[in-house]
Amino acid sequence: MNNVAKIRKEKHITQIELAKIAGISRTYLSKIEKNTVTPSIVIAMKLSKMLNVSIDKLFMDIEHNHGKILPKKMSFVDLFCGIGGFRYASQKAFDQLNIKGKCVFSSDIDKYAQEAYEANFSERPAGDITKIKASQIPTFDLLFGGFPCQTFSICGLRKGFEDTTRGTLFFDIARIIKAKQPQAFVLENVKNLASHNNGKTIRTIIEVLRDELGYYVDYHLLNALDFGLPQKRERVLILGAKKPFKMDWNFKVEKQKTLSDILDKVVDKKYYASKDIISKRKAMHTSKYYPAIWHENKSGNISSYPYSCALRAGASYNYLLVNGERRLTPREMLRLQGFPETFKIVVSDCQTRKQAGNAIPVDMVAEVIKRFLPIAF
């Protein structure tokens, strides 16, 4: 329930007046007041400002939420699971919230990711999610997923998300959410999702989750550097819940890992670049930092920082060099993503580098989940 109609009437404002000021149609405002549609966070904030009340008072019953006890157990599914970044992140959050989390289903199409996941969690993920029916998936409370970014259709008959998103992997997340009706979800994607296809992709995603599936939704761009990891890795986090929520995206993390915490003192000679490459790099660049990660962009320009630029799954072998001399080891790459030392590396260096490049920043996502669950349940 929301208090939009009640507060609007108390302030003697008509639907027409409020809709005009908020930049929405009267019909849409009427649906908001009747709780038949879920407004975007932007529209909700506009209404809050126009009515001069907090968004909490407008869309949430604070007294009801105050002191609420979280469920002691939560089940979740891990879609596009890779090597288990969401698994580690959620476990950190669960532990701090005193929740017993249970993964009831995981899926990834990559066989090497499946091998790594199985070695570390004793469960082999299912394969191609596009071939798995929702009825084959157990009931669950939470959905986690870092789905690939693809162009969505903006034409056709527009009969709903099946027409709009079919042919993209987001479609499979949407159909599973629609069928299983979890209480909440956390999705992760690359920075460019926010601008992809001139912003049409993210708008489609939010419209599907909010207007068609009926969830309250918010999203934000975050950087792993701000969460204690020495890696500049910007990612879009999309949150959704059946109940209204207001997410505070301002995080303050005290403990900051440095490259000295991440890098090994001694590594195998095979990780060193050739003498020719090293001499060329050092002729082109002198770093202000030590230790530092030297980054070569596509134009051949060299820069260096006391942290790593974003790990990339398909990048050239030497685009990141420690002090301009050697490549990161697979273990170091996993540390940059926040994976624990106990993570078992069971596939080749090449595959592990790819897996680390595709993974989520565990520490960052753990903080988001920890803050989100108490307002989503």
C-alpha positions in Angstrom: 0.0 0.0 0.0 1.1 3.6 -0.5 -0.2 6.9 0.9 -0.1 9.0 -2.3 -3.9 9.5 -2.6 -4.3 10.2 1.2 -1.5 12.8 1.4 -2.5 14.4 -2.0 -6.1 14.9 -0.7 -4.9 16.2 2.6 -3.0 18.9 0.8 -6.0 19.6 -1.5 -4.1 18.8 -4.7 -6.0 17.2 -7.6 -4.8 14.2 -9.5 -4.6 16.4 -12.6 -2.4 19.0 -10.8 0.0 16.4 -9.3 0.3 14.4 -12.5 1.2 17.5 -14.4 3.8 18.6 -11.9 5.3 15.1 -11.8 5.4 14.8 -15.6 3.2 11.8 -15.8 -0.4 11.1 -17.0 -3.4 11.3 -14.7 -4.1 7.7 -15.7 -0.7 6.6 -14.5 -1.0 8.5 -11.3 -4.4 6.9 -10.7 -2.8 3.5 -11.1 0.0 4.4 -8.7 -2.6 5.4 -6.1 -4.5 2.2 -6.6 -1.3 0.1 -6.3 -1.8 -1.4 -9.7 1.6 -0.2 -11.0 4.9 0.3 -9.3 6.5 3.8 -10.0 10.1 4.1 -10.8 12.4 5.5 -8.1 12.6 8.7 -10.1 8.9 9.2 -10.2 8.5 8.2 -6.6 11.1 10.8 -5.6 9.3 13.5 -7.7 6.0 12.7 -6.0 7.7 12.8 -2.6 9.1 16.3 -3.4 5.8 17.7 -4.8 3.9 16.5 -1.8 6.7 17.6 0.6 6.8 14.3 2.5 9.6 11.7 2.8 9.6 8.9 0.3 9.4 6.5 3.3 6.2 8.1 4.5 4.7 8.2 1.0 5.5 4.6 0.1 6.4 2.7 3.2 5.0 2.1 6.7 8.0 2.9 8.8 6.5 1.9 12.0 5.7 -1.5 10.5 9.3 -1.9 9.2 11.0 -0.7 12.4 12.6 -3.5 14.3 11.5 -6.1 11.8 13.2 -9.5 12.3 14.6 -10.9 9.1 13.9 -14.6 8.2 16.5 -17.0 9.7 16.6 -18.9 6.4 16.7 -17.7 2.8 16.9 -19.8 -0.4 18.3 -18.4 -3.6 19.2 -19.2 -7.2 22.5 -18.3 -8.8 22.0 -17.6 -12.5 24.9 -17.0 -14.9 26.8 -18.0 -11.8 30.3 -18.1 -13.3 32.7 -19.3 -10.6 30.5 -18.2 -7.7 31.0 -14.5 -7.1 27.4 -14.0 -6.0 27.7 -17.2 -3.9 30.6 -15.7 -1.9 29.1 -12.2 -1.7 25.7 -13.5 -0.4 27.4 -15.7 2.1 29.3 -12.8 3.6 26.1 -10.8 3.8 24.1 -13.8 5.3 26.8 -14.3 7.9 26.7 -10.7 9.0 22.9 -10.7 9.1 22.7 -14.1 10.9 20.8 -15.7 8.1 21.3 -19.2 6.8 21.4 -19.0 3.1 20.8 -22.0 0.8 21.4 -22.2 -2.9 18.7 -24.3 -4.5 19.7 -23.9 -8.1 22.7 -22.6 -10.2 23.3 -22.3 -13.9 26.1 -21.4 -16.3 26.7 -22.5 -19.8 30.5 -22.5 -19.6 31.9 -26.0 -18.8 35.1 -24.6 -17.3 33.1 -22.3 -15.0 31.0 -25.4 -14.1 34.1 -27.3 -13.1 35.4 -24.5 -10.9 32.0 -24.0 -9.3 31.7 -27.6 -8.5 35.1 -27.9 -7.1 34.4 -25.0 -4.7 30.7 -25.6 -3.8 30.3 -29.4 -4.4 27.4 -28.6 -6.8 27.6 -28.6 -10.6 25.6 -25.8 -12.1 23.0 -26.7 -14.7 23.8 -25.7 -18.3 22.1 -23.5 -20.8 19.5 -21.5 -19.0 17.5 -20.9 -22.2 16.8 -24.6 -22.3 15.7 -24.9 -18.6 12.0 -24.5 -17.8 11.0 -22.5 -14.8 9.1 -25.5 -13.5 12.4 -27.4 -13.2 13.7 -24.8 -10.7 12.7 -25.1 -7.0 10.9 -22.3 -5.2 13.2 -19.6 -3.9 13.3 -16.3 -2.0 16.1 -14.5 -3.8 17.5 -14.4 -7.4 21.1 -13.4 -8.2 22.2 -13.0 -11.7 25.0 -11.3 -13.7 23.5 -11.5 -17.2 25.3 -10.6 -20.4 24.3 -7.2 -21.9 22.6 -7.4 -25.3 20.5 -5.1 -27.5 16.8 -5.4 -26.9 14.1 -5.0 -29.5 12.2 -1.7 -29.4 9.8 -2.5 -32.2 7.4 -5.3 -32.9 4.0 -5.7 -31.3 5.1 -4.7 -27.8 3.0 -7.4 -26.2 5.1 -7.5 -23.1 8.6 -8.7 -22.1 8.3 -11.8 -24.3 8.1 -9.6 -27.4 10.5 -7.0 -26.1 13.3 -9.1 -24.7 13.1 -12.5 -26.4 16.5 -13.5 -27.8 18.3 -11.9 -24.9 19.4 -13.6 -21.8 17.6 -11.1 -19.7 14.4 -12.7 -21.0 15.3 -15.8 -19.1 15.7 -13.9 -15.9 12.4 -12.2 -16.5 10.5 -15.4 -17.3 11.9 -17.1 -14.2 11.0 -14.2 -11.9 7.5 -14.1 -13.4 7.0 -17.9 -12.9 8.6 -18.2 -9.4 7.7 -14.8 -7.9 10.7 -14.4 -5.5 10.6 -11.8 -2.8 13.6 -10.0 -4.2 16.5 -10.1 -6.8 19.9 -8.6 -7.3 21.3 -8.3 -10.8 24.7 -7.1 -11.9 26.0 -5.9 -15.3 28.8 -3.9 -16.9 29.0 -0.1 -16.6 27.9 0.4 -20.2 24.5 -1.1 -19.5 23.3 2.3 -18.4 24.2 3.9 -21.8 23.8 0.8 -24.0 21.7 1.3 -27.1 21.3 5.0 -26.2 19.8 4.1 -22.8 17.0 2.0 -24.3 18.3 -1.3 -22.8 18.3 -0.2 -19.2 14.9 1.5 -19.7 13.5 -1.8 -21.1 14.9 -3.8 -18.2 13.4 -1.4 -15.6 10.0 -1.3 -17.4 9.8 -5.0 -17.6 10.8 -5.6 -13.9 8.6 -2.8 -12.6 5.6 -2.4 -14.9 5.2 -5.9 -16.1 6.5 -8.1 -13.3 5.3 -5.7 -10.6 8.5 -5.2 -8.6 9.8 -2.1 -6.9 13.1 -1.4 -8.6 16.2 0.7 -8.2 19.7 0.7 -9.8 23.0 2.4 -9.4 26.5 2.4 -10.8 29.2 1.4 -8.2 33.0 1.1 -8.3 34.9 -1.7 -6.6 37.5 0.8 -5.6 35.1 2.3 -3.2 34.6 -1.1 -1.5 38.1 -1.8 -0.4 39.3 -3.6 -3.5 42.3 -2.2 -5.4 40.6 -2.4 -8.8 38.7 0.2 -10.7 35.8 -1.8 -11.7 32.5 0.0 -12.3 29.3 -2.1 -12.4 25.6 -1.5 -12.5 23.6 -3.1 -9.7 19.8 -3.6 -10.2 17.7 -4.3 -7.1 14.1 -5.4 -7.0 11.6 -6.3 -4.3 7.9 -7.0 -3.9 7.6 -4.4 -1.2 8.5 -0.7 -1.6 12.0 0.2 -0.5 14.4 3.1 -0.5 18.0 2.0 -1.1 20.8 4.1 0.4 23.6 3.9 -2.2 26.1 5.8 -0.1 28.6 3.4 1.3 31.6 4.0 3.6 34.1 1.2 3.7 36.9 1.6 6.2 39.2 -1.3 5.3 41.0 -0.7 2.1 43.2 -3.4 0.6 46.3 -2.3 -1.3 48.2 -3.8 -4.1 50.8 -5.0 -1.5 48.0 -7.0 0.1 47.1 -8.6 -3.3 50.5 -9.2 -5.0 52.8 -12.2 -4.3 56.4 -11.4 -3.5 57.7 -14.2 -5.7 56.1 -15.5 -8.8 57.0 -18.0 -11.5 59.2 -16.6 -14.4 56.5 -17.6 -16.9 54.4 -14.6 -15.8 57.1 -12.1 -16.8 56.8 -10.3 -20.1 59.6 -10.6 -22.7 62.6 -8.3 -22.2 61.6 -6.5 -25.4 58.1 -5.7 -24.1 59.5 -4.6 -20.7 62.1 -2.3 -22.2 59.5 -0.7 -24.6 57.0 -0.1 -21.7 59.7 1.5 -19.5 60.9 3.6 -22.4 57.4 5.0 -22.8 56.4 5.4 -19.2 57.7 6.1 -15.7 55.3 5.4 -12.8 54.8 7.6 -9.8 53.7 4.5 -7.8 55.2 1.3 -6.5 53.8 -1.2 -6.6 51.7 -0.2 -9.5 49.7 -1.8 -12.3 50.7 -0.5 -15.7 47.8 -0.4 -18.2 48.1 -0.3 -22.0 45.0 0.9 -23.7 43.9 0.0 -27.3 45.8 3.1 -28.6 49.0 1.8 -27.1 49.1 4.5 -24.4 50.6 3.5 -21.0 49.3 4.6 -17.6 49.9 3.3 -14.1 48.1 3.5 -10.8 48.3 2.1 -7.3 45.4 -0.1 -8.2 44.4 -2.2 -11.2 42.2 -1.1 -14.1 39.2 -3.4 -14.6 40.1 -7.1 -15.3 38.7 -8.1 -18.7 37.9 -11.7 -19.8 38.9 -11.2 -23.4 41.8 -8.7 -23.1 45.3 -9.1 -24.5 47.7 -11.1 -22.5 49.9 -8.1 -21.6 47.5 -5.2 -21.2 48.0 -5.2 -17.4 51.6 -5.5 -16.1 52.7 -5.4 -12.5 55.4 -2.6 -12.3 55.5 -2.8 -16.1 57.2 -6.2 -15.9 54.9 -9.1 -15.3 51.4 -10.3 -15.7 49.1 -10.9 -12.8 48.8 -14.5 -11.7 45.4 -16.1 -11.7 45.4 -16.1 -7.9 46.2 -12.4 -7.8 43.4 -11.7 -10.2 41.0 -13.6 -8.0 42.2 -11.6 -5.0 41.5 -8.4 -7.0 37.9 -9.6 -7.3 37.6 -10.4 -3.6 37.7 -14.2 -3.8 39.0 -16.0 -0.7 42.4 -17.8 -0.6 40.4 -21.0 -0.1 39.1 -20.8 -3.6 40.3 -23.9 -5.5 41.8 -23.3 -8.9 41.1 -26.4 -10.9 41.3 -25.2 -14.5 44.1 -23.8 -16.6 45.6 -20.4 -16.1 44.0 -19.2 -19.3 40.5 -20.2 -18.2 41.0 -18.9 -14.7 42.0 -15.5 -16.1 38.9 -15.5 -18.2 36.8 -16.5 -15.2 38.3 -13.7 -13.0 37.6 -11.2 -15.7 34.0 -12.2 -15.9 33.4 -12.3 -12.1 31.8 -9.8 -9.9 33.7 -7.8 -7.2 32.7 -9.9 -4.2 33.3 -7.3 -1.5 31.2 -4.7 -3.3 28.2 -6.9 -4.0 28.3 -8.3 -0.4 27.9 -4.8 1.0 24.9 -4.1 -1.3 23.2 -7.4 -0.4 23.8 -6.8 3.3 22.1 -3.4 3.1 19.3 -4.5 0.7 18.0 -7.6 2.5 16.6 -5.8 5.6 14.6 -3.4 3.5 13.5 -6.1 0.9 12.1 -8.6 3.4 
